[in-house]
Each structure stands twice: as C-alpha cells, then as structure tokens.
Amino acid sequence: GTVASTDIAKSKWHEQIRIATWNVRTLAQSGKVHNAIQEMTKMNIDILGISEMRWTDAGQMTINEHKVIYSGKTDGNHELGVGFILNKKLSQYVKNFIPISPRVILLQLNAKPIDINIIQVYAPTTDSNEEEVEALYLSIQEIIKRLKKEEITIIMGYFNAKLGAGRTSK
C-alpha cells in the first residue's frame, strides 16, 4: 500500500494526517474489516482508501470507533467496490461522501485553511474493454471539474496498470 501525509487544521494548530490506499481483495468475509482496522491502527493510518471491498450498495457505518464509507455494486454481487475507513479523530471532519460507482467514490473533508477531497479508484485491468476503462477516467475527470480549484484534491487507489511495451496497432 501507499502512505502519504498532509495537514488538517484543528483550532489554531496543525497536525499531520496519514493517508493510505490498499487493495484488500475483499472485505466481504467475516472479520476482514476488523483486520483492516487493526492494521491501520498499528500503522497509525488516519484515512485508509480501500479498493476491491466487494461490499454491496453504498453507505456508511461505524465499526470499532472507525467510520467505514463504501460504494459497491447494486445488483447484489460481491464484486468490485471502493471505500474509506477513517479513525475516530478524522471522522468528525467528514463533510460529504459521494458514491459515484462501484469503482469510484469521493470523500470530502472539512479542513483549514483548505478543504480536502479524496477520490478512491479501483480501475479495470488493461485487459478490460476500452469503453470500460475510458468510462472510469471520464467519471474521474467529471468529478474533478465539479470540485473547487482552491481545494486540495487527492486521487488514489488501485489503477491496475501493466508496464511494458503496451498495445500496438496492426
């Protein structure tokens, strides 16, 4: 996983927050979300972006004083899925979350002097059809267009990139 940090204001002082993103393969099995919370606590992660949660529908809940926000498929299939787990301290700063699709979710945080937007992504593989890949990147582009330019925007997640020679036309 990846860990980054930024500042979030609390009254007159600043403190650093640690933001990470993990592809967990699934949180749909019993105990998996508790394991993720335990690991993020051990690593002092404040906000954890999750790819491949495999939870259905969209919503939020509190588990062990952590806020879990998610966006999954609406057909009942435990596939895809993105979300966030926030520790108790950061949960109070959630302004909004917008489940865009089972592959994209937006989290908006109140921060001073600048609000923070985090877009969590779970991209299709490069073996997927081009329309699906293009639709994902267009949805991210549309979100960015709607956000205020003066706010901090972080785009993170699992982009399923493959390195190498790339596609060639015949």
Residue pairs with C-beta under 8 A, 6 or more apart in sequence:
1 20
1 21
1 22
1 23
2 20
2 21
2 156
3 18
3 19
3 20
3 43
3 45
4 18
4 19
4 20
4 154
4 156
5 16
5 17
5 18
5 19
6 16
6 17
6 19
6 116
6 152
6 154
7 14
7 15
7 16
7 17
7 111
8 14
8 15
8 17
8 90
8 93
8 109
8 111
8 112
8 116
9 111
9 112
9 113
17 46
17 47
17 90
18 43
18 44
18 45
18 46
18 47
19 45
19 46
19 47
19 48
19 49
19 118
19 154
19 156
20 40
20 43
20 45
20 47
20 48
20 49
21 48
21 49
21 50
21 51
21 120
21 156
21 157
21 158
22 36
22 48
22 49
22 50
22 51
23 51
23 52
23 122
23 158
24 32
24 36
24 50
24 51
24 52
24 53
25 52
26 32
26 52
26 53
26 54
26 78
27 33
27 36
27 50
27 53
27 54
27 55
27 81
28 53
28 54
28 55
28 78
33 63
33 68
33 85
34 63
34 64
36 48
36 50
36 85
37 63
37 64
37 66
37 85
40 48
40 66
40 85
40 87
41 87
45 87
46 86
46 87
46 89
46 90
47 84
47 85
47 86
47 87
47 90
47 107
47 118
48 84
48 85
48 86
49 82
49 83
49 84
49 118
49 120
49 156
49 157
50 70
50 81
50 82
50 83
50 84
50 85
50 120
51 81
51 82
51 120
51 121
51 122
51 157
51 158
52 80
52 81
52 122
52 158
53 70
53 72
53 81
53 82
53 83
54 72
54 78
54 79
54 80
54 81
55 70
55 72
55 78
55 81
55 83
56 72
56 73
56 74
56 75
56 76
56 77
56 78
56 81
57 72
57 73
57 74
58 70
58 71
58 72
58 74
58 99
58 105
59 69
59 70
60 67
60 68
60 69
60 70
60 97
61 67
61 68
62 68
62 91
65 87
65 88
66 85
66 86
66 87
66 88
66 91
67 84
67 85
67 86
67 88
67 91
67 94
68 83
68 84
68 85
69 83
69 84
69 85
69 86
69 94
69 97
69 105
69 107
70 81
70 82
70 83
70 84
70 99
70 105
71 81
71 82
71 83
71 99
71 100
71 101
71 102
71 104
71 105
72 78
72 80
72 81
72 82
72 83
72 102
73 79
73 80
73 81
73 102
79 102
80 102
80 103
80 122
81 102
81 122
82 102
82 103
82 104
82 105
82 120
82 121
82 122
82 157
83 105
83 120
84 97
84 105
84 107
84 118
84 120
86 94
90 109
93 109
93 110
93 111
94 107
94 108
94 109
94 110
95 108
95 109
95 110
95 115
96 106
96 107
96 108
97 105
97 106
97 107
97 108
98 105
98 106
98 108
98 143
99 105
100 106
100 139
100 143
101 139
102 122
103 121
103 122
103 123
103 124
103 136
103 139
104 119
104 120
104 121
104 122
104 136
104 139
104 140
104 143
105 119
105 120
106 117
106 118
106 119
106 143
107 117
107 118
107 119
107 120
108 115
108 116
108 117
109 115
109 116
109 117
109 118
111 152
114 150
114 151
114 152
115 148
115 151
115 152
116 151
116 152
116 153
116 154
117 147
117 151
117 152
117 153
117 154
118 153
118 154
118 156
119 140
119 143
119 144
119 153
119 154
119 155
119 156
119 157
120 156
120 157
121 136
121 140
121 155
121 156
121 157
121 158
121 159
122 157
122 158
122 160
123 133
123 136
123 157
123 158
123 159
123 160
123 161
124 132
124 133
124 136
124 160
125 160
125 162
126 133
126 160
126 161
126 162
140 155
144 153
144 155
147 153
